[in-house]
Amino acid sequence: MQHRRNVLLITIDQLRADCLTGALAAHVDLPNLRALMQEAVTFEQHYTVTCPCGPARVSLLTGQYAMNHRSVRNGTPLRHDTPNIATEMRRAGYVPMLFGYTDTAADPRVHDRNDPALKTYEYPMHGFHEMLEMRMEMSFPWRAHLRGRGYDFGGYDNVYRPVSPEGRAPRLGDPAFYRAEDSDTAFLTDRFLATMPGYETESWFAHLTYIRPHWPLIAPEPYNRMYDPSNVPVPARAASARDAAALHPFMGPAQLRETPAKAFLGFPGFEVNDANTQAARAVYLGLATEVDHHVGRIVAWLKQAGIYDDTLLIVTADHGEMLGDHFAWGKMAVFDAAYHIPLIVRLPGNGAQAGARVQVPTESIDVMPTVLDWIGVDIPNPVDGHSLLPVLRGDPVPGWRRSSFSELDFSGIGAPSVWQEAFGTGISESCLGILRDGRFTLIEFACDLPPILFDHAGRGEFANVAEKPEHAADMARLTRAMLRHRMRNMDHTLSLDQITGNGPVRVSRHR
């Protein structure tokens, strides 16, 4: 029998990188992820190339920048013929198993308008075989599980509302009505572990996606009060929300769009204040610890089943979470907390690099070509990312990128976004690009807004130095670098094909 090559891609929704390496790392208990880091390679300068959930997952799974796949909002369709990790794994003979969700809006051109696929942005990306539907706004199997366990909770919205153990009005940090062994995180893990032993004779590919620690911020006991809000670090922010908004015109509307009021259901009079901010941060960390516990169960099973050394194991996130930093919440932001995400990769046979920490800039679009490269499948030309196999093995990679690039579309469909209302911008110009080169972060807008330049050798994200004369040369250099980056990464779906008298000829972009 051919040597097994399994792939397990775990995505943790909205997990910030600094929970593992950074400001929050010393304040959150993630023993299983930290143990995995000692057996794997950790990429410490890893960024998603776009936000929010849907676009970020499209980029992760297609290896394309948002400027090319153009599924730029939750609910914006992905073209049906876009190659992705599932379609390419099928070429290698794998069944691309999905436990969870991809947040993909289907292409309406190939579906009847009454098709249920066009009723939700949480539909599975084409090519995947949905083993377990676990979508935040649906989760029918989990609902059935809760009913079967004897829980009487009324409507589905109530699963995200806390209950008071004493029967009083619920407060922030009160637990969910279900026990920890019946949470969405536990249920997803249980179903994965119950299913996968049946594939013991197969080489398999599985994409496992955890909803947590994504909002709503509600956790079962003991995770709901695992962390004392008074001991959780306060957000990195200016002295006041007004001071934070003064940094740039983009910031004020961002504060209006996302508040912790959206993170908690059942609190119509939610007030944004320091106490509630700390309570939100504490529950977020508790949810992260809950996910860590179940990731530990999966790693233990891989080892017990004797397939740990046959499995390419990747743990990452779709995007980050502002969590009150700069008086912002969610991920519709320009700051690192929204884009800087973990990436842990355990490559079989790579023991010499176990525990390594990589500092070169990497992007979420690198995950898909890495998997294909390890399996031995050609990487399609539309893929913008690069295989990380040489980096994982500690080999020099001439010409590796010197910066990372991200995008954000802040327009609205149907109704203008808060930024469009504030600036009067159109749909096509309500977007921005971010270039990070280690010392500097440059944010450029398609609309008529001034650029932002953060100097991390100075005050970092607390000062916009774009207009400082001493940084004029840096602005010119970085602006040119962003322009070149976009030019070099224009869509290559057919640009490297040529029709000739002898038939079509194709040049590979990845060789």
DRENDRENVO-749961 format. One line per 4 residues: number of its first residue (from 1); their letters; for each residue x, z, y of C-alpha. Coordinates in Angstrom, 2 decimals, decimal comma. Layout:
% DRENDRENVO-749961
NUM> a> X:Z:Y; ...
% end
This chain:
% DRENDRENVO-749961
1> mqhr> 0,00:0,00:0,00; 1,21:-0,83:3,49; 2,50:2,13:5,47; -0,32:3,76:7,40
5> rnvl> -0,50:3,45:11,15; -3,25:5,56:12,66; -4,00:5,85:16,37; -5,85:8,74:18,00
9> liti> -6,49:8,40:21,73; -7,92:11,59:23,24; -9,24:11,48:26,80; -10,11:14,71:28,59
13> dqlr> -12,45:14,05:31,49; -11,28:15,15:34,93; -8,22:17,17:33,80; -5,62:17,56:36,53
17> adcl> -1,97:17,10:35,64; -0,98:20,35:37,33; -2,89:22,32:34,71; 0,06:21,48:32,44
21> tgal> 2,92:20,89:34,85; 2,35:22,11:38,37; 0,55:24,57:40,59; -2,15:25,65:38,13
25> aahv> 0,00:25,61:34,99; 0,92:29,30:35,12; -2,70:30,31:35,58; -4,46:28,52:32,73
29> dlpn> -4,03:29,12:29,01; -3,48:25,79:27,21; -1,40:26,83:24,18; -2,23:23,86:21,96
33> lral> -1,49:21,19:24,53; 1,74:22,98:25,41; 2,71:23,13:21,74; 1,99:19,41:21,44
37> mqea> 4,24:18,77:24,44; 7,12:20,33:22,49; 6,59:17,78:19,70; 5,88:14,82:21,96
41> vtfe> 6,95:13,12:25,18; 5,29:14,17:28,43; 5,04:11,79:31,37; 5,12:13,93:34,48
45> qhyt> 4,61:11,14:37,04; 1,56:9,61:35,44; -1,35:8,35:37,57; -4,70:6,75:37,02
49> vtcp> -4,90:3,41:38,82; -8,45:3,99:40,04; -11,36:6,41:40,30; -14,09:7,47:39,47
53> cgpa> -14,99:7,77:35,75; -16,26:4,28:34,88; -13,56:2,27:36,69; -10,83:4,66:35,51
57> rvsl> -11,84:4,24:31,87; -12,10:0,48:32,24; -8,51:0,40:33,50; -7,34:2,76:30,77
61> ltgq> -8,93:0,71:28,00; -8,26:-2,81:29,35; -4,81:-2,20:30,82; -5,95:-3,89:34,04
65> yamn> -5,88:-2,85:37,65; -9,29:-2,52:39,26; -8,45:-5,45:41,53; -8,55:-7,61:38,39
69> hrsv> -11,30:-6,20:36,19; -13,47:-5,47:39,25; -15,65:-2,85:37,55; -14,99:-0,74:40,62
73> rngt> -17,90:1,74:40,66; -19,87:3,69:38,10; -22,47:1,12:37,17; -20,51:-1,98:38,18
77> plrh> -20,54:-4,31:35,15; -17,41:-5,23:33,23; -17,14:-8,91:32,35; -18,13:-9,36:28,72
81> dtpn> -15,06:-11,43:27,84; -12,48:-8,97:29,20; -10,03:-8,04:26,41; -9,77:-4,32:25,78
85> iate> -8,16:-1,97:23,33; -11,13:-2,23:20,95; -11,28:-6,03:20,85; -7,51:-6,22:20,34
89> mrra> -7,46:-3,56:17,62; -10,08:-5,58:15,78; -7,60:-8,47:15,77; -5,27:-6,19:13,84
93> gyvp> -7,96:-5,36:11,28; -8,98:-1,96:12,67; -12,49:-0,63:13,24; -12,29:0,79:16,79
97> mlfg> -14,15:4,08:16,33; -15,61:5,75:19,41; -16,48:9,44:19,39; -17,94:10,01:22,82
101> ytdt> -18,25:7,57:25,67; -16,49:4,96:27,79; -18,81:4,92:30,83; -18,98:1,12:30,77
105> aadp> -21,69:-0,86:32,56; -22,57:-3,93:30,49; -22,45:-7,51:31,73; -26,05:-8,46:32,64
109> rvhd> -25,33:-12,16:32,10; -25,23:-11,72:28,32; -28,07:-9,22:27,93; -31,82:-9,44:28,41
113> rndp> -32,81:-7,43:31,45; -34,86:-5,11:29,18; -31,91:-4,38:26,93; -31,19:-0,60:26,96
117> alkt> -27,56:-1,50:27,61; -28,59:-2,36:31,17; -30,31:0,98:31,75; -27,18:3,12:31,83
121> yeyp> -23,61:2,93:33,12; -22,54:5,04:30,14; -22,84:2,28:27,57; -19,94:1,82:25,10
125> mhgf> -17,38:-0,83:26,01; -17,81:-3,99:23,96; -15,77:-4,01:20,78; -16,12:-0,31:20,01
129> heml> -17,98:1,01:16,99; -19,91:4,01:18,31; -19,50:6,75:15,70; -21,08:9,45:17,85
133> emrm> -23,00:8,99:21,07; -21,87:11,78:23,37; -22,74:10,71:26,89; -23,14:13,20:29,70
137> emsf> -26,55:11,94:30,81; -27,90:11,42:27,28; -26,21:13,17:24,34; -29,19:12,79:22,00
141> pwra> -27,24:13,90:18,89; -26,08:17,06:20,67; -29,65:17,78:21,76; -30,77:17,42:18,16
145> hlrg> -27,97:19,74:17,08; -29,06:22,39:19,58; -32,68:22,09:18,45; -31,59:22,38:14,84
149> rgyd> -29,68:25,53:15,64; -32,86:27,10:16,99; -32,26:26,81:20,73; -35,38:26,33:22,85
153> fggy> -34,23:24,95:26,17; -37,01:22,71:27,45; -35,74:19,63:29,30; -32,23:18,24:28,92
157> dnvy> -31,22:19,30:32,45; -31,41:22,89:31,32; -28,39:22,54:29,05; -26,32:22,53:32,24
161> rpvs> -27,99:25,57:33,83; -26,49:29,04:33,33; -28,51:32,00:32,13; -28,14:35,63:33,05
165> pegr> -27,29:37,90:30,12; -29,23:40,68:31,90; -32,30:38,59:32,64; -31,73:38,52:36,42
169> aprl> -31,38:35,42:38,57; -28,36:33,43:37,32; -25,10:33,59:39,24; -21,99:31,46:39,31
173> gdpa> -19,95:32,10:36,21; -22,91:33,14:34,08; -22,76:31,59:30,61; -24,57:28,64:29,09
177> fyra> -27,47:29,51:26,79; -25,63:28,15:23,76; -22,80:29,82:21,88; -19,28:28,43:22,07
181> edsd> -19,52:27,07:18,52; -22,46:24,90:19,63; -21,06:23,56:22,91; -20,72:19,85:23,59
185> tafl> -16,96:20,22:23,13; -17,31:22,00:19,80; -20,00:19,59:18,57; -17,89:16,52:19,32
189> tdrf> -14,89:18,03:17,56; -16,93:19,13:14,55; -18,36:15,64:14,08; -14,93:14,05:14,38
193> latm> -13,43:16,43:11,83; -16,39:15,95:9,48; -16,07:12,16:9,63; -12,39:11,35:9,53
197> pgye> -11,47:12,69:6,06; -13,56:9,83:4,67; -10,96:7,40:6,03; -8,06:8,94:4,11
201> tesw> -7,24:5,61:2,43; -7,39:3,58:5,65; -5,29:3,00:8,71; -7,66:3,95:11,51
205> fahl> -8,05:3,88:15,28; -10,22:6,49:16,99; -10,98:7,11:20,64; -12,16:10,69:21,16
209> tyir> -13,44:11,55:24,64; -14,22:15,07:25,85; -16,69:15,53:28,71; -15,10:18,77:29,85
213> phwp> -13,86:20,08:32,23; -16,00:17,55:34,15; -18,92:18,91:36,14; -21,45:20,55:35,80
217> liap> -19,27:23,63:35,76; -20,94:25,72:33,12; -19,24:27,21:30,09; -20,30:29,27:27,08
221> epyn> -18,96:32,75:26,53; -16,12:33,69:26,61; -14,88:30,70:28,60; -17,28:31,26:31,50
225> rmyd> -15,46:34,40:32,66; -12,09:33,90:30,99; -10,41:33,70:34,40; -10,94:36,13:37,26
229> psnv> -11,68:34,08:40,40; -9,57:36,49:42,45; -6,52:35,68:40,30; -6,94:31,90:40,42
233> pvpa> -4,72:30,22:43,04; -6,59:29,22:46,18; -6,81:25,50:46,98; -4,01:23,72:48,80
237> raas> -5,69:23,06:52,12; -5,51:23,31:55,89; -6,74:26,34:57,80; -10,28:24,96:58,08
241> arda> -12,44:22,07:56,94; -12,35:20,76:60,50; -8,54:20,76:60,46; -8,55:18,94:57,12
245> aalh> -10,96:16,31:58,45; -8,73:15,77:61,49; -5,99:14,36:59,27; -7,69:10,95:59,15
249> pfmg> -11,20:9,50:59,71; -11,64:9,02:55,94; -11,56:12,77:55,28; -14,72:13,91:57,06
253> paql> -17,13:11,72:55,07; -15,27:12,68:51,89; -16,13:16,33:52,53; -19,79:15,40:52,93
257> retp> -19,98:13,29:49,78; -18,74:15,82:47,25; -19,24:19,59:47,38; -19,29:22,26:44,67
261> akaf> -23,08:22,27:45,08; -23,03:19,21:42,77; -20,91:21,08:40,26; -23,53:23,75:39,58
265> lgfp> -27,13:23,09:38,58; -29,82:25,67:39,29; -28,51:26,78:42,67; -30,52:24,91:45,34
269> gfev> -29,19:27,11:48,13; -25,54:26,82:47,09; -23,21:27,69:49,93; -19,69:26,31:50,15
273> ndan> -17,52:29,33:50,84; -14,30:30,85:49,58; -15,98:33,02:46,92; -17,91:30,12:45,42
277> tqaa> -14,87:27,87:45,58; -12,84:30,37:43,55; -15,71:30,80:41,10; -15,82:27,03:40,60
281> ravy> -12,08:26,84:40,03; -12,26:29,70:37,50; -14,99:28,03:35,42; -13,09:24,72:35,54
285> lgla> -10,03:26,42:34,05; -12,19:28,07:31,40; -13,58:24,71:30,36; -10,04:23,31:30,18
289> tevd> -9,06:26,16:27,85; -12,09:25,43:25,67; -11,02:21,80:25,29; -7,48:22,94:24,48
293> hhvg> -8,80:25,09:21,63; -10,50:22,11:20,03; -7,56:19,79:20,53; -5,63:22,40:18,57
297> riva> -8,14:22,09:15,73; -7,59:18,33:15,63; -3,80:18,60:15,58; -4,06:21,22:12,81
301> wlkq> -6,23:18,86:10,76; -3,79:15,96:11,20; -1,03:18,17:9,87; -3,06:19,69:7,04
305> agiy> -4,24:16,24:5,95; -0,64:15,04:5,80; -1,18:12,22:8,33; 0,40:13,74:11,44
309> ddtl> 3,52:11,65:10,95; 1,44:8,51:10,42; -0,53:8,89:13,64; 0,26:7,79:17,18
313> livt> -1,35:10,64:19,12; -2,08:10,18:22,82; -3,68:12,80:25,06; -4,56:11,88:28,62
317> adhg> -7,34:12,05:31,23; -9,39:9,45:33,05; -8,72:10,95:36,49; -8,18:14,30:38,19
321> emlg> -10,31:16,64:40,30; -9,78:17,81:43,90; -11,17:21,28:43,07; -11,31:22,31:46,73
325> dhfa> -7,84:21,06:47,69; -8,00:19,71:51,24; -11,65:20,89:51,29; -12,47:18,02:48,92
329> wgkm> -14,15:17,94:45,52; -14,49:15,38:42,78; -12,23:12,34:42,77; -13,34:10,08:45,62
333> avfd> -10,21:10,93:47,56; -6,71:9,71:48,44; -4,78:12,81:47,35; -2,67:13,22:44,22
337> aayh> -5,01:15,81:42,69; -7,57:13,05:42,10; -5,11:10,58:40,53; -2,25:12,59:38,98
341> ipli> -3,19:13,05:35,31; -1,51:14,24:32,13; -0,08:11,90:29,53; 1,30:13,32:26,27
345> vrlp> 2,37:10,89:23,56; 3,56:11,84:20,09; 5,16:8,78:18,54; 5,83:8,97:14,77
349> gnga> 9,52:8,88:13,95; 10,51:9,85:17,48; 11,69:13,37:16,76; 14,88:12,89:18,75
353> qaga> 12,77:12,78:21,91; 10,50:15,69:21,05; 9,89:17,83:24,13; 11,21:15,21:26,55
357> rvqv> 9,82:15,08:30,09; 9,76:11,60:31,63; 10,01:11,23:35,39; 9,73:7,46:35,85
361> ptes> 6,37:6,40:37,34; 3,78:5,42:34,75; 0,16:4,35:35,08; -3,03:4,65:33,06
365> idvm> -2,89:0,90:32,36; 0,26:1,47:30,26; -1,62:3,24:27,46; -3,44:0,19:26,05
369> ptvl> -0,35:-2,06:25,75; 1,61:0,84:24,23; -0,91:1,13:21,41; -0,92:-2,63:20,81
373> dwig> 2,87:-2,78:20,83; 3,12:0,00:18,23; 0,55:-1,67:15,99; 2,29:-5,03:16,35
377> vdip> -0,43:-6,98:18,16; 0,39:-9,35:21,00; -0,50:-7,97:24,41; -2,97:-10,29:26,20
381> npvd> -1,90:-11,86:29,48; -4,69:-10,20:31,53; -3,07:-6,81:30,79; -1,21:-5,51:33,86
385> ghsl> 0,32:-2,44:32,20; 3,54:-2,21:30,24; 4,31:-0,79:26,81; 5,84:2,68:26,97
389> lpvl> 7,57:2,41:23,59; 11,07:1,90:25,06; 10,54:4,80:27,47; 9,23:6,99:24,67
393> rgdp> 12,38:6,29:22,65; 14,64:7,08:25,58; 15,90:3,52:25,88; 16,85:2,09:29,28
397> vpgw> 14,20:-0,29:30,62; 15,70:-2,68:33,17; 13,27:-3,58:35,92; 10,86:-0,71:35,28
401> rrss> 8,49:-0,07:38,19; 9,73:2,11:41,03; 6,30:3,06:42,33; 2,76:3,64:41,13
405> fsel> -0,35:1,99:42,51; -3,99:3,08:42,65; -7,18:1,81:44,23; -10,52:3,23:45,33
409> dfsg> -13,71:1,40:46,18; -15,83:3,60:48,45; -18,75:1,25:49,02; -22,31:1,81:47,84
413> igap> -24,75:-0,54:46,14; -28,39:-0,21:47,15; -27,57:2,28:49,87; -24,45:2,46:52,04
417> svwq> -21,92:5,14:51,19; -21,14:7,96:53,62; -18,03:6,03:54,65; -19,99:2,85:55,31
421> eafg> -22,43:4,84:57,41; -19,60:6,45:59,33; -17,53:3,30:59,91; -20,08:0,49:59,68
425> tgis> -17,99:-1,26:57,04; -19,17:-3,94:54,63; -19,04:-3,82:50,84; -15,95:-5,99:50,43
429> escl> -13,87:-4,06:52,96; -14,82:-0,53:51,91; -11,81:0,01:49,69; -8,25:1,24:49,82
433> gilr> -4,92:0,99:48,01; -2,36:3,73:47,34; 1,35:3,19:46,74; 3,63:6,08:45,71
437> dgrf> 7,38:5,69:45,54; 8,46:9,27:44,91; 9,10:10,38:48,48; 6,27:8,58:50,26
441> tlie> 2,61:7,85:49,64; 1,12:4,95:51,59; -2,65:4,44:51,84; -3,86:1,15:53,28
445> facd> -7,50:0,27:53,98; -9,19:-3,12:53,73; -11,39:-2,14:56,68; -10,23:-1,43:60,22
449> lppi> -8,98:2,09:59,59; -5,43:3,21:60,36; -3,05:3,66:57,42; -1,94:6,99:56,07
453> lfdh> 1,67:7,87:55,22; 2,57:11,11:53,49; 6,22:12,16:53,45; 6,75:14,51:50,52
457> agrg> 10,15:15,46:51,89; 8,27:16,84:54,89; 4,76:18,30:55,03; 3,47:16,00:52,32
461> efan> -0,30:15,61:52,22; -0,76:17,88:55,23; 0,56:15,40:57,78; -0,06:11,71:58,38
465> vaek> 3,25:10,33:59,70; 2,22:6,66:59,72; 2,47:6,45:63,51; 5,76:8,34:63,81
469> peha> 8,49:6,05:65,23; 11,07:7,44:62,83; 8,98:6,15:59,91; 8,40:2,62:61,22
473> adma> 10,93:1,16:58,80; 9,37:3,09:55,89; 5,94:1,77:56,83; 7,20:-1,81:56,91
477> rltr> 9,02:-1,46:53,59; 6,12:0,19:51,77; 3,51:-2,17:53,19; 5,58:-5,11:52,02
481> amlr> 5,99:-3,47:48,60; 2,22:-3,03:48,27; 1,62:-6,66:49,25; 4,19:-7,87:46,72
485> hrmr> 2,69:-5,64:44,04; -0,75:-7,14:44,54; 0,65:-10,67:44,57; 2,60:-10,15:41,36
489> nmdh> -0,38:-8,62:39,58; -3,09:-11,10:40,43; -5,35:-11,91:37,47; -3,39:-13,64:34,69
493> tlsl> -6,33:-14,37:32,38; -5,61:-18,12:32,46; -2,85:-18,44:35,05; -0,14:-18,72:32,37
497> dqit> -2,03:-21,36:30,39; -1,43:-25,07:30,89; -3,43:-28,02:29,62; -1,09:-30,81:28,51
501> gngp> -1,33:-34,13:26,74; -0,43:-32,29:23,54; -3,07:-29,60:24,07; -3,05:-26,16:25,67
505> vrvs> 0,22:-24,25:26,13; 0,42:-20,54:26,88; 3,33:-18,45:28,15; 3,28:-14,74:27,31
509> rhr> 3,45:-12,42:30,28; 4,76:-9,56:28,15; 7,85:-11,09:26,56
% end
